[in-house]
Amino acid sequence: MAGVGLDGYYDTPRDCPLTELADELEIAKSTCSGTFNRAEETIVKRFVAQQAGESTVPLAQ
């Protein structure tokens, strides 16, 4: 995903809709959404585990 224009995707309000991001990546909107959801889940779980003092969180279950 290097070079992908995420500018605006995480802004509030969002300046880059998921459809536009999927088009740029040349993938289906549903694929883009699922990929982002899994990535965000991993990041949040690792952050919470780190804050709780746990050493690691597996990448996949």
Backbone as JSON Lines, residues from 0, in Angstrom:
{"i":0,"aa":"M","n":[0.81,-1.19,0.0],"ca":[0.0,0.0,0.0],"c":[0.85,1.25,0.0]}
{"i":1,"aa":"A","n":[2.14,1.08,-0.13],"ca":[3.0,2.24,-0.17],"c":[2.6,3.12,-1.35]}
{"i":2,"aa":"G","n":[2.54,4.4,-1.1],"ca":[2.2,5.33,-2.14],"c":[0.71,5.55,-2.32]}
{"i":3,"aa":"V","n":[-0.1,4.83,-1.56],"ca":[-1.55,5.0,-1.65],"c":[-1.93,6.29,-0.95]}
{"i":4,"aa":"G","n":[-2.81,7.05,-1.57],"ca":[-3.22,8.34,-1.01],"c":[-4.22,8.2,0.1]}
{"i":5,"aa":"L","n":[-3.74,8.04,1.32],"ca":[-4.63,7.95,2.49],"c":[-4.99,9.32,3.02]}
{"i":6,"aa":"D","n":[-4.45,10.37,2.39],"ca":[-4.76,11.72,2.84],"c":[-6.27,11.92,2.83]}
{"i":7,"aa":"G","n":[-6.8,12.23,3.98],"ca":[-8.22,12.49,4.08],"c":[-9.05,11.32,4.53]}
{"i":8,"aa":"Y","n":[-8.53,10.09,4.42],"ca":[-9.33,8.93,4.82],"c":[-9.61,8.93,6.3]}
{"i":9,"aa":"Y","n":[-8.64,9.31,7.1],"ca":[-8.82,9.3,8.55],"c":[-9.17,10.68,9.11]}
{"i":10,"aa":"D","n":[-9.46,11.63,8.24],"ca":[-9.9,12.95,8.71],"c":[-11.37,12.89,9.12]}
{"i":11,"aa":"T","n":[-11.76,13.84,9.96],"ca":[-13.16,13.98,10.34],"c":[-13.6,15.39,10.0]}
{"i":12,"aa":"P","n":[-14.53,15.57,9.1],"ca":[-15.18,14.54,8.29],"c":[-14.22,13.98,7.25]}
{"i":13,"aa":"R","n":[-14.51,12.78,6.82],"ca":[-13.64,12.07,5.88],"c":[-13.62,12.79,4.53]}
{"i":14,"aa":"D","n":[-12.41,13.09,4.05],"ca":[-12.25,13.77,2.76],"c":[-11.98,12.79,1.62]}
{"i":15,"aa":"C","n":[-11.67,11.54,1.96],"ca":[-11.38,10.52,0.96],"c":[-12.28,9.32,1.26]}
{"i":16,"aa":"P","n":[-13.34,9.14,0.5],"ca":[-14.25,8.02,0.77],"c":[-13.6,6.68,0.45]}
{"i":17,"aa":"L","n":[-14.13,5.64,1.05],"ca":[-13.62,4.29,0.84],"c":[-13.67,3.91,-0.64]}
{"i":18,"aa":"T","n":[-14.7,4.32,-1.33],"ca":[-14.82,4.01,-2.75],"c":[-13.64,4.57,-3.54]}
{"i":19,"aa":"E","n":[-13.25,5.79,-3.24],"ca":[-12.12,6.42,-3.92],"c":[-10.83,5.68,-3.61]}
{"i":20,"aa":"L","n":[-10.65,5.3,-2.36],"ca":[-9.46,4.56,-1.95],"c":[-9.4,3.21,-2.66]}
{"i":21,"aa":"A","n":[-10.53,2.5,-2.7],"ca":[-10.6,1.2,-3.38],"c":[-10.28,1.35,-4.87]}
{"i":22,"aa":"D","n":[-10.82,2.4,-5.48],"ca":[-10.53,2.65,-6.89],"c":[-9.04,2.87,-7.12]}
{"i":23,"aa":"E","n":[-8.41,3.63,-6.23],"ca":[-6.97,3.89,-6.36],"c":[-6.16,2.6,-6.22]}
{"i":24,"aa":"L","n":[-6.63,1.7,-5.36],"ca":[-5.94,0.43,-5.15],"c":[-6.32,-0.63,-6.19]}
{"i":25,"aa":"E","n":[-7.34,-0.29,-6.99],"ca":[-7.85,-1.21,-8.01],"c":[-8.36,-2.51,-7.4]}
{"i":26,"aa":"I","n":[-9.13,-2.37,-6.3],"ca":[-9.75,-3.51,-5.64],"c":[-11.2,-3.16,-5.35]}
{"i":27,"aa":"A","n":[-11.98,-4.18,-5.04],"ca":[-13.39,-3.96,-4.71],"c":[-13.5,-3.19,-3.39]}
{"i":28,"aa":"K","n":[-14.56,-2.42,-3.28],"ca":[-14.8,-1.65,-2.06],"c":[-14.89,-2.59,-0.85]}
{"i":29,"aa":"S","n":[-15.54,-3.74,-1.01],"ca":[-15.68,-4.69,0.1],"c":[-14.32,-5.26,0.52]}
{"i":30,"aa":"T","n":[-13.44,-5.5,-0.43],"ca":[-12.09,-5.98,-0.13],"c":[-11.31,-4.92,0.63]}
{"i":31,"aa":"C","n":[-11.43,-3.69,0.18],"ca":[-10.75,-2.57,0.84],"c":[-11.25,-2.43,2.28]}
{"i":32,"aa":"S","n":[-12.56,-2.48,2.44],"ca":[-13.15,-2.34,3.77],"c":[-12.69,-3.46,4.7]}
{"i":33,"aa":"G","n":[-12.73,-4.68,4.22],"ca":[-12.31,-5.82,5.04],"c":[-10.84,-5.75,5.43]}
{"i":34,"aa":"T","n":[-10.01,-5.33,4.48],"ca":[-8.58,-5.2,4.74],"c":[-8.32,-4.13,5.8]}
{"i":35,"aa":"F","n":[-8.98,-3.0,5.67],"ca":[-8.82,-1.94,6.66],"c":[-9.35,-2.36,8.02]}
{"i":36,"aa":"N","n":[-10.48,-3.05,8.04],"ca":[-11.02,-3.5,9.32],"c":[-10.06,-4.45,10.03]}
{"i":37,"aa":"R","n":[-9.47,-5.39,9.3],"ca":[-8.53,-6.33,9.92],"c":[-7.26,-5.61,10.4]}
{"i":38,"aa":"A","n":[-6.76,-4.68,9.59],"ca":[-5.57,-3.93,9.99],"c":[-5.84,-3.08,11.23]}
{"i":39,"aa":"E","n":[-6.98,-2.4,11.24],"ca":[-7.33,-1.56,12.4],"c":[-7.54,-2.42,13.64]}
{"i":40,"aa":"E","n":[-8.15,-3.6,13.48],"ca":[-8.35,-4.51,14.6],"c":[-7.01,-4.92,15.21]}
{"i":41,"aa":"T","n":[-6.06,-5.26,14.36],"ca":[-4.73,-5.66,14.83],"c":[-4.06,-4.52,15.59]}
{"i":42,"aa":"I","n":[-4.14,-3.32,15.05],"ca":[-3.51,-2.17,15.69],"c":[-4.13,-1.89,17.05]}
{"i":43,"aa":"V","n":[-5.46,-1.9,17.11],"ca":[-6.15,-1.6,18.37],"c":[-5.87,-2.68,19.4]}
{"i":44,"aa":"K","n":[-5.92,-3.95,19.0],"ca":[-5.64,-5.05,19.95],"c":[-4.22,-4.96,20.5]}
{"i":45,"aa":"R","n":[-3.27,-4.65,19.64],"ca":[-1.88,-4.52,20.11],"c":[-1.72,-3.34,21.05]}
{"i":46,"aa":"F","n":[-2.38,-2.24,20.74],"ca":[-2.3,-1.06,21.6],"c":[-2.9,-1.36,22.97]}
{"i":47,"aa":"V","n":[-4.07,-1.97,22.99],"ca":[-4.73,-2.3,24.27],"c":[-3.87,-3.27,25.07]}
{"i":48,"aa":"A","n":[-3.33,-4.28,24.41],"ca":[-2.48,-5.25,25.1],"c":[-1.24,-4.57,25.66]}
{"i":49,"aa":"Q","n":[-0.67,-3.66,24.91],"ca":[0.52,-2.94,25.37],"c":[0.18,-2.1,26.61]}
{"i":50,"aa":"Q","n":[-0.98,-1.44,26.57],"ca":[-1.39,-0.63,27.7],"c":[-1.67,-1.49,28.93]}
{"i":51,"aa":"A","n":[-2.11,-2.72,28.71],"ca":[-2.4,-3.64,29.82],"c":[-1.15,-4.36,30.3]}
{"i":52,"aa":"G","n":[-0.03,-4.13,29.64],"ca":[1.24,-4.73,30.05],"c":[1.47,-6.12,29.48]}
{"i":53,"aa":"E","n":[0.65,-6.55,28.54],"ca":[0.86,-7.84,27.9],"c":[2.01,-7.72,26.9]}
{"i":54,"aa":"S","n":[2.72,-8.82,26.69],"ca":[3.9,-8.75,25.84],"c":[3.56,-8.76,24.35]}
{"i":55,"aa":"T","n":[2.67,-9.64,23.91],"ca":[2.38,-9.71,22.49],"c":[0.91,-10.08,22.27]}
{"i":56,"aa":"V","n":[0.45,-9.76,21.08],"ca":[-0.88,-10.16,20.62],"c":[-0.66,-10.83,19.27]}
{"i":57,"aa":"P","n":[-1.19,-12.03,19.08],"ca":[-0.98,-12.69,17.79],"c":[-1.56,-11.88,16.64]}
{"i":58,"aa":"L","n":[-0.94,-12.01,15.46],"ca":[-1.42,-11.29,14.29],"c":[-2.76,-11.8,13.81]}
{"i":59,"aa":"A","n":[-2.99,-13.1,13.89],"ca":[-4.25,-13.68,13.44],"c":[-4.71,-14.73,14.44]}
{"i":60,"aa":"Q","n":[-6.01,-14.91,14.49],"ca":[-6.55,-15.93,15.39],"c":[-6.9,-17.16,14.63]}
